Amino acid sequence: MTPITVLWIYIVLLLVGGFMGFVKAKSKVSLITSSISAALLALCALGIFSLNIALGIIGLLLVVFIMRLAKTKKFMPSGMMIVMSAVALVLLLVLRK
């Protein structure tokens, strides 16, 4: 598995999560922020921005999801996104050259 593959998988999961937030809770903020984050990560996956930028974006998202979990005390969706973000972050750190 390459870092690019990890990024694309995370991008898809991020977009699906934002879309689900919009469908279930009518949250436009969820849809917009997931789209912006996914677009920035796609630029990293395409080589326009560096992998270090992707690490920073995922790290920032991890902090945001932790804060949301602390506020809501509900595992879904923040807890699941914490797990996915942490896994993506670790895989990117391990797989980068």
C-alpha positions in Angstrom: 0.0 0.0 0.0 1.3 3.5 -0.8 0.7 6.8 0.9 -1.4 7.9 -2.1 -3.7 4.9 -1.8 -4.2 5.7 1.9 -5.0 9.3 1.1 -7.6 8.4 -1.6 -9.3 5.9 0.8 -9.4 8.5 3.5 -10.7 11.1 1.0 -13.6 8.9 0.0 -14.5 8.0 3.6 -14.4 11.7 4.5 -16.7 12.6 1.6 -19.1 9.8 2.5 -19.2 10.9 6.1 -19.9 14.5 5.1 -22.6 13.4 2.8 -24.2 11.2 5.5 -24.1 14.1 7.9 -25.9 16.2 5.4 -28.5 13.5 4.6 -29.2 12.5 8.2 -28.9 15.8 10.1 -29.3 18.3 7.2 -25.9 19.6 8.1 -24.6 21.8 5.4 -21.5 22.6 7.5 -20.6 18.9 7.5 -20.9 18.6 3.7 -18.9 21.8 3.1 -16.1 21.1 5.5 -15.7 17.5 4.4 -15.6 18.7 0.7 -13.0 21.3 1.4 -10.8 19.0 3.4 -11.2 16.3 0.8 -10.3 18.7 -2.0 -7.1 19.8 -0.1 -6.2 16.2 0.5 -6.8 15.4 -3.2 -4.3 18.1 -4.1 -1.8 16.4 -1.8 -2.6 13.0 -3.4 -2.0 14.4 -6.8 1.3 15.8 -5.8 0.4 19.5 -6.0 0.9 19.8 -2.2 3.4 17.7 -0.2 2.6 14.7 2.0 3.5 16.9 5.0 0.5 19.1 4.2 -1.7 16.1 4.1 -0.4 15.0 7.5 -1.1 18.4 8.9 -4.7 18.4 7.5 -5.4 15.0 8.9 -3.9 15.9 12.2 -6.1 19.0 12.4 -9.2 17.0 11.5 -8.2 14.5 14.3 -8.2 17.4 16.8 -11.5 18.7 15.5 -13.1 15.3 15.8 -11.7 14.8 19.3 -13.2 18.2 20.4 -16.6 17.2 18.9 -16.6 13.9 20.7 -15.7 15.6 24.0 -18.6 18.0 23.4 -21.3 15.5 22.2 -20.2 12.4 24.1 -21.6 10.4 21.1 -19.3 7.9 19.3 -21.0 8.4 16.0 -19.8 10.1 13.9 -16.9 11.8 15.7 -15.5 8.7 17.3 -15.5 6.7 14.1 -13.7 9.6 12.3 -11.2 9.8 15.2 -10.3 6.1 14.5 -10.2 6.6 10.7 -8.1 9.7 11.0 -5.7 8.1 13.5 -5.3 5.0 11.3 -4.7 7.2 8.2 -2.2 9.4 10.0 -0.2 6.4 11.3 -0.2 4.7 7.9 1.0 7.8 6.2 3.8 8.3 8.7 4.9 4.6 8.4 4.6 4.5 4.6 6.2 7.8 3.7 9.7 7.7 2.2 
